[in-house]
Amino acid sequence: IKMGKRAHRKFQLYRISAEFAHHTTMTNTAVFQWRGRLLASGIHLGISLLIAVIAALLVFAFWYPYPYRDTSGGRELFLIVISVDIILGPLITFAVFNLTKPRTELIRDLVVVGLLQLVALVYGLWTVFIARPVHLVFEFDRFRVVHAIEVPEDLIASAPSGTQALPLTGPTLLAVRPFKSGAEEMEATLIAVQGFSLSARPDLWEAYPQAVRRVLAAEKPAAE
């Protein structure tokens, strides 16, 4: 009986030790997993921020130079695109990263996350690109900013010689030329009534130096 009680106590001690060791192992594993996920997510965040800085240099140095980043909404549009991309990418990495996964499966998951983020970034930058300002055009009595998406593709070929219809390095100065005839003026008026800006029509553009006199004649005091 004494030997039985002694063996029972040993068994109880062994079971408690085993349970404690198992609990400790599970706790250490969980802590290790959290650290691994945070590290992977942090690395992903750092890479995303670096890409965002490069994209910002491209957008604000070429497509939306000052003051167009404010007047044409470039800053807000870019921040929306980049914020979503920067936040979602690292969060998804945090969710899928798990060192207990087979190596090939983990690499596949991370590659998929990276590709999804890259596609989202490219699509967002394309949206920013086609909305960029391309010209500041004097239209009879005022200046209008023309954006790339507003220029009709079928009229691009009719832009004046030496004029880039869709420049990549910021807006250029242009003017709407005088109408050649009453019929052309009537057609342009009907088109404008339909909501199409005359300033966005390449067939009506002319070099800004040719319109300087008209600009000076149309100028008004700032108070007006």
N, C-alpha and C positions, 0 to 999 in steps of 0.2 A: 504493500500500500504506500509506504514511504517513497519507494522508487517510482511508483506511479505518479504521486503528487509532484515529485521532483521533475520527472520527465514532462509533466503537464505544464509546469511553470516555465521550463526551458522552451517548450513549444510556443507558449504565449509570448515570451520575450522574443523569440525568433520571428513570430508573425508581426509583432509590433515594429521590430526593426525593419522587416521587409516592407511593411506598409509605409514607414517613414522614408525609407530609401526611395521607394516608388514615387511618393509624393514629392520628395526633393528633386528627383530626376525630372518629373513632369513640370515642376515649377521652373527649374533651370532651362528646360527645353522651351517653355513658353516665353521666358525672358529673352532667350537667345533668338527666338523667332521674331519677337517684337523689335529687338535691336537690329536684326537683319533687314526687316521690312523698312524700318526708319532709315537705315543707312542707304538702302536701294532707292527709296523714295527721295532722300536728300540728294543723292547723286543725280537722279533724274531731274530734280528741280534745278540743280546747278547747271546742267546741260541746257535745260529749257530756257533759263534766264540768259545764258550766253547767246543762244540762238535769237532770243527776243531782242537783245541789244543790237545784234547784227541787222536784224530786220528793221529795227527803229532807225538805224543809220541810213538804210536804203530808203525807207519811206519818207523820213523828214529831211534828208539831205537832197533828194532828187524829186520824188513825186509830190511832196507837200512842203515845199520850202516856206519859211515865214513870209507873209502872214497867213498863207493859205491853209496851214495846219489848223488854224482857228476858224477862219471864215468859211472854209469848205468842209468842216467837220472831220478832217483827217485824223486829228488827235483822238476824238471820241471813238471813231470807227476802229482805229488801230488798237486802242486800249481794250475794247470789247473783244476783239479777235484774240489778242495776245493773252488777256486775263483768263479767258475760257481755256485756251490751250495750255497755259502754264499750270492752272489749277487741276484740270482733269487728268493730264498725263501722269504726274506724280501720284495722284490719288489712286488711279487705276493700278499703277505699279505697286503701291502699298497694299492694295487688295489682293493682287495675284502672286506677289513674291512669297515663295515658301521654299526653304532649303531642303525640306523633306521630299519635295517632288523629284522625279528623275531629272537628270541634267538636261536631257533633250527636251523634255516637256517644259521645263523652266525657261530655257532659251527660246523655245517657240512662243511661249506666252509673252516674254519681253519683246521679242521681235514684232509680234502682232500689235502690242501696245505702241511701240515706236512708229510702226507704219500708220496706224490709225491717227496718231498725233501729227505725223508728217502730212498726211492727206488733209486733215483739218486745217493745219497751218497754211498749206499751199492754197487751199480753197479760200481761206480768210484773206490772205495776201492778194489773191486774184480779185476778190471783191474790192479791196482797198485800191488796187491798181486801176481797175476799170472806172472807178469813181474819181480818179485823180483829176485835178484841174490842168487843162492843157493850154488854154489861152485866156488872156484878158482882152476883151474886144470892146472897142468904142462903137456903140450902136446909136447913131444919130445925136443923142443928147445925154448919154450915160454910158458908163462902163459896166460890162457884164462878165462874170467869170464863166467860162465854158468848160464843162467836164467831158472826159473822154467818152463816157457812155451816152452823151447827148449828141455827138457828131454822127450823122447818118453814114453808114458804111458805103452806100451806093454813091455818095457825093465826095468821098475822100479824094478820088482821082481828079476832081475838078478844082482842087486847092491851087492857089497861085503858085507859079514857078518859084522855087527856092523857099517855100513855106512847108514846114513839117506839119501835117494835119494832126498827128498825135505824138508830140515830142515826149521824150522820156525823162527830161531833166528840168521839169518845171514849166510853168506857163510862159508864153511869149506874148508880146504886144501885137495886136492886129486891129483892124477896123472894118466895119461894114461899108462897102463901097456905095456910091450913089447908084440908083437904079438906071439902067440903060434905056428903059422905055416905060410908058404908062402901063403896058400890058404886064411887064415884069413886076412893076410896083403893085399892081392889082393881085397878081399871083402870090407875091410875097405876103401881102396883107391877109389874103385868105388862109395861107399856111400859118401865119402868126396867130390868127383867130382860132385855129384848131389846137393851139397850145405848143406849136413848134417854134423855138427861139430862132430868130434870124441870125443871131450871133453865132449859132452852132452850125450854120450852113457854109461849107467850104467854098461853094460857088459864088458866095457874096463877100468873101474876104478880100482885103487888100492890105498891102504893107502899111504899117502904122505911120511912117514918115509922110506918106501921101495924104494922110488925114489930119496932120498936125494943125493946119489952118482951121479946119472944121471943129477940131477939139477946142481951140482957143476961142472960136466964135461962140461955142456953146457953153463955155465955162460961166459959172455963176459964183457970187460970193458965198462963203461957207455958211453964212447966216440964213441963206435961202435953202 
